[in-house]
C-alpha cells in the first residue's frame, strides 16, 4: 500500500469515472481516430480497476496532446516531443503510479525521437501510446516521419522523397520490451492491448493507427485490418526477437501496400525495469522520492550537499 491513499485500492471502477466532471467539448474532427484511443484507454483502465488518482497521463503537442484534457486523471501537457522525459521523471519519483505517455507520430517519432529511443533502451516501466496517422494533423497536413514515400502534402507538394520511418522495428531495436500495433477501427483489440501494455513491467510501446479524414485522406480508415494473432497466415513467436523482427518488417511493408496488420509483436519477460535495476545497483533508494514528503523522519538532501561530489 502506497503512502498515497488512492494507490493500491481494489474496487470496481466505472468507465465514466474517467470522464472529467466538467467535460470539455472535444475539438477532434468528426471521424478522427483519436476518439478510438480515448475510448480504448477508458475501457482498459476500467478493466484494470485503476482509480483515476492512480494514473498519470503525460501528453505532447498535436491532436494527440488533447487526450489529457478529455481523460480524468493526473495529467501533464508537455512541450513538443517531450512527453517521455516528463513521464519518466513521474514514474521514478512515484513508481506506484500507472504512467502513460501519449503523442503523435510527428511528436513521438520525429521531434521526440531521441527520447523514444532512449526510454525504450532503458526499459522504463510505462506505456507509450503513439497516435500514428502518418501526417502532422494539428498544424494542417504536413508530411510526418511515417508518411509513405511519394505522399504529397503542403511541405512535399511533389511527393515525399523519403522512406517512412518503421516504428515497430525502431522500437524493437531500441530495446522496448513490449511492442504492439492496433487501430482505432479495432476497438476490442485496442483495449486488450492497452491492458496488456499497462500490466507489462517495462517499456510498452503501442503504435496506434488513427485515421485522419481531414488531412490524410490517402490513409482512409485503415481497413480492412488483419489481427495477426487471429489469422492462420501469421505464425511467429512473440517472445523470439528474430521472429518478431521479421513479422514487424512484413507489417510495415504491408501497410503502404494497403494491407493493415495489427496485434502483439514482441514481449520480453523477466527483464528488469530501469527503476528496479537502479535500486539493485544501489543508485536509487528503496523508498520512492514522492513518499518521502509524507515521512517526518526523512532528512532532506539539498542540491548544495552534492556539490563536493562533482568537483
C-alpha positions in Angstrom: 0.0 0.0 0.0 1.4 3.3 -1.0 1.5 6.5 1.1 -0.9 7.8 -1.4 -4.4 6.7 -0.4 -5.7 6.2 -3.9 -2.9 3.8 -4.9 -3.5 0.1 -4.3 -7.2 0.3 -3.7 -9.1 -2.7 -5.0 -12.5 -1.6 -6.2 -14.7 -1.7 -9.3 -14.3 1.4 -11.4 -16.9 2.6 -13.8 -15.7 3.8 -17.2 -17.5 7.1 -16.8 -15.2 8.0 -13.9 -12.5 8.8 -16.5 -14.7 11.5 -18.0 -13.9 14.9 -16.4 -16.7 16.4 -14.3 -16.8 19.4 -16.5 -16.3 17.6 -19.8 -14.6 19.9 -22.4 -16.0 19.8 -25.9 -13.7 17.6 -27.9 -12.2 19.5 -30.8 -11.1 16.5 -32.8 -12.6 16.3 -36.3 -15.6 14.1 -36.9 -14.3 10.6 -37.8 -10.9 11.2 -36.2 -9.3 8.0 -34.9 -8.3 9.8 -31.7 -11.7 9.1 -30.3 -10.9 5.4 -30.6 -7.8 5.9 -28.4 -9.8 7.7 -25.7 -12.5 5.0 -25.7 -9.9 2.2 -25.6 -8.0 3.8 -22.8 -11.1 4.4 -20.7 -12.1 0.8 -21.2 -8.7 -0.6 -20.4 -8.5 1.4 -17.1 -11.9 0.3 -16.0 -11.0 -3.4 -16.7 -7.8 -2.9 -14.7 -9.8 -1.3 -11.8 -7.5 1.8 -11.7 -8.7 4.7 -9.7 -8.2 8.0 -11.7 -5.9 9.2 -9.0 -3.6 6.2 -9.6 -3.0 7.4 -13.2 -0.6 9.9 -14.6 -1.2 10.8 -18.3 1.5 12.9 -20.0 0.9 14.2 -23.5 2.8 16.1 -26.1 1.8 18.7 -28.7 -0.6 17.9 -31.5 -4.1 16.5 -31.8 -3.0 13.6 -29.5 -2.0 16.2 -26.9 -5.6 16.9 -26.1 -6.1 13.4 -24.7 -5.2 14.5 -21.2 -7.9 17.2 -21.3 -10.6 14.6 -22.1 -9.4 11.9 -19.6 -9.9 12.2 -15.9 -6.6 11.5 -14.1 -3.4 13.4 -13.1 -2.2 15.0 -16.3 0.7 17.0 -17.7 0.6 18.6 -21.1 4.3 18.9 -22.1 6.0 20.7 -25.0 6.5 19.1 -28.4 8.2 15.7 -28.3 8.9 15.9 -24.5 6.2 13.7 -23.0 8.5 10.8 -22.3 11.1 12.6 -20.1 8.3 14.1 -18.0 6.7 10.7 -17.8 10.0 9.0 -16.8 10.5 11.6 -14.0 7.0 11.0 -12.6 7.5 7.2 -12.6 10.9 7.4 -10.9 9.6 9.8 -8.2 6.5 7.7 -7.6 6.8 4.1 -9.0 3.4 3.1 -7.8 1.7 5.4 -10.3 0.4 4.0 -13.5 2.2 6.2 -16.0 1.1 6.6 -19.6 2.7 8.9 -22.2 1.0 9.8 -25.4 2.0 11.6 -28.6 1.5 11.7 -32.3 3.8 10.2 -35.0 5.4 13.6 -35.5 5.6 14.3 -31.8 6.9 10.9 -30.9 8.9 9.6 -33.9 10.1 12.9 -35.2 10.6 15.7 -32.7 10.7 13.3 -29.7 12.5 10.5 -31.5 15.6 10.7 -29.4 13.6 10.4 -26.1 11.7 7.5 -27.6 14.8 5.6 -28.4 16.5 6.0 -25.0 13.3 5.4 -23.0 12.9 2.1 -24.8 16.6 1.3 -24.3 16.4 2.0 -20.6 13.1 0.0 -20.2 11.3 2.5 -18.0 8.1 0.9 -16.6 5.4 2.9 -18.5 3.2 2.7 -21.5 3.7 4.9 -24.6 0.8 5.2 -27.0 1.6 6.8 -30.3 -1.3 8.1 -32.4 0.0 7.2 -35.9 -2.0 8.9 -38.6 1.0 9.4 -41.0 0.6 13.2 -41.0 1.0 16.3 -38.9 -2.7 16.9 -38.2 -2.9 19.9 -35.8 -0.7 22.0 -38.0 -2.8 21.2 -41.0 -1.3 18.4 -43.0 2.5 18.4 -43.3 4.5 15.3 -44.1 5.4 13.3 -40.9 8.1 10.7 -40.3 5.6 7.9 -41.1 4.2 9.4 -44.2 4.7 7.0 -47.1 7.2 7.7 -49.8 5.6 9.7 -52.6 2.9 11.2 -50.3 2.0 14.7 -51.4 1.5 17.4 -48.7 1.9 21.1 -48.1 5.6 20.6 -47.3 6.2 18.0 -50.0 4.0 19.1 -52.9 5.9 16.9 -55.4 5.7 13.9 -53.1 7.9 12.9 -50.3 11.4 11.6 -51.4 12.0 9.9 -48.1 11.2 6.4 -47.0 8.9 6.3 -44.0 10.2 5.5 -40.5 9.5 2.0 -39.3 8.2 2.5 -35.8 7.8 -1.1 -34.7 11.3 -2.1 -35.9 12.8 1.0 -34.4 11.1 0.2 -31.1 12.4 -3.4 -31.0 15.9 -2.3 -32.0 16.0 0.4 -29.4 15.1 -2.0 -26.6 11.4 -1.8 -25.9 10.2 -4.9 -24.0 6.6 -4.8 -25.3 5.7 -3.8 -28.8 2.3 -3.9 -30.4 0.2 -2.2 -33.1 -3.5 -1.7 -33.0 -6.0 0.6 -34.8 -9.0 2.8 -33.9 -11.2 0.6 -36.2 -10.5 -2.4 -33.9 -11.7 -1.2 -30.5 -11.8 -4.5 -28.8 -8.2 -5.4 -29.7 -7.1 -1.9 -28.8 -8.5 -2.2 -25.3 -6.9 -5.6 -24.8 -3.5 -4.4 -26.0 -3.6 -1.3 -23.7 -4.5 -3.6 -20.8 -1.5 -5.9 -21.5 0.8 -2.9 -22.1 0.0 -1.4 -18.7 0.3 -4.8 -16.9 3.7 -5.4 -18.5 6.7 -4.4 -16.3 8.9 -2.4 -18.5 8.6 -0.1 -21.5 5.5 -0.8 -23.5 5.1 0.8 -27.0 1.7 0.8 -28.7 1.7 2.1 -32.2 -2.0 3.1 -32.6 -3.2 3.7 -36.1 -5.6 6.7 -36.0 -7.2 7.7 -39.3 -7.2 11.4 -40.1 -10.1 12.0 -42.6 -9.3 15.7 -42.7 -5.6 15.9 -43.6 -4.6 12.4 -44.7 -7.3 11.1 -47.0 -4.8 8.7 -48.6 -4.7 6.5 -45.4 -8.5 6.3 -45.5 -9.7 4.3 -42.4 -7.0 1.7 -42.0 -9.5 -1.0 -43.1 -9.8 -3.9 -43.6 -7.4 -5.0 -40.9 -5.9 -8.4 -40.0 -5.3 -9.4 -36.4 -2.1 -11.4 -36.7 -3.0 -13.4 -33.6 -6.3 -14.5 -35.1 -5.0 -15.2 -38.7 -3.7 -18.6 -39.7 -1.4 -16.8 -42.2 0.8 -15.4 -39.5 2.5 -17.7 -37.0 5.5 -16.5 -35.1 6.8 -16.5 -31.5 6.3 -13.0 -29.9 9.0 -13.9 -27.4 11.6 -14.5 -30.1 13.3 -11.3 -31.2 14.3 -12.5 -34.6 10.8 -13.8 -35.5 9.3 -10.7 -34.1 11.6 -8.5 -36.2 10.6 -10.4 -39.4 6.9 -10.0 -38.6 7.4 -6.3 -38.0 9.2 -5.8 -41.3 6.4 -7.5 -43.1 3.8 -5.5 -41.3 5.5 -2.2 -42.0 5.8 -3.0 -45.7 2.2 -4.2 -46.0 0.7 -1.0 -44.5 1.8 1.1 -47.6 0.5 -1.6 -49.9 -2.9 -1.2 -48.4 -2.9 -4.2 -46.0 -3.3 -3.4 -42.3 -1.8 -5.9 -39.9 -2.3 -5.4 -36.2 -1.5 -7.3 -33.0 1.2 -8.1 -30.5 4.7 -8.4 -32.0 7.1 -8.7 -29.1 7.0 -9.4 -25.4 10.2 -9.7 -23.4 9.5 -11.3 -20.0 11.6 -11.3 -16.8 13.6 -8.3 -17.8 14.1 -5.8 -15.0 12.7 -2.2 -15.4 15.1 0.7 -15.2 13.7 1.6 -11.7 14.4 -2.0 -10.4 17.9 -2.0 -11.9 18.8 1.3 -10.2 17.6 0.0 -6.8 19.5 -3.3 -7.1 22.7 -1.4 -8.1 22.4 0.8 -5.0 22.0 4.1 -7.0 18.3 4.7 -6.0 16.7 4.4 -2.6 14.0 1.8 -1.9 11.7 4.5 -0.6 10.2 6.5 -3.5 11.1 10.2 -3.5 7.4 11.1 -3.6 6.7 9.2 -0.4 9.5 11.0 1.4 7.2 14.0 1.6 5.0 12.1 3.9 7.8 10.8 6.2 8.5 13.2 9.0 11.7 11.4 9.8 13.2 12.0 6.3 16.3 14.2 6.3 16.0 16.2 3.2 19.0 16.4 0.9 19.7 19.8 -0.8 21.4 20.4 -4.1 24.4 22.0 -2.4 25.0 18.8 -0.5 26.1 17.2 -3.7 28.4 19.9 -5.0 31.5 18.3 -3.5 30.9 15.1 -5.3 31.2 16.9 -8.7 34.4 19.0 -8.0 
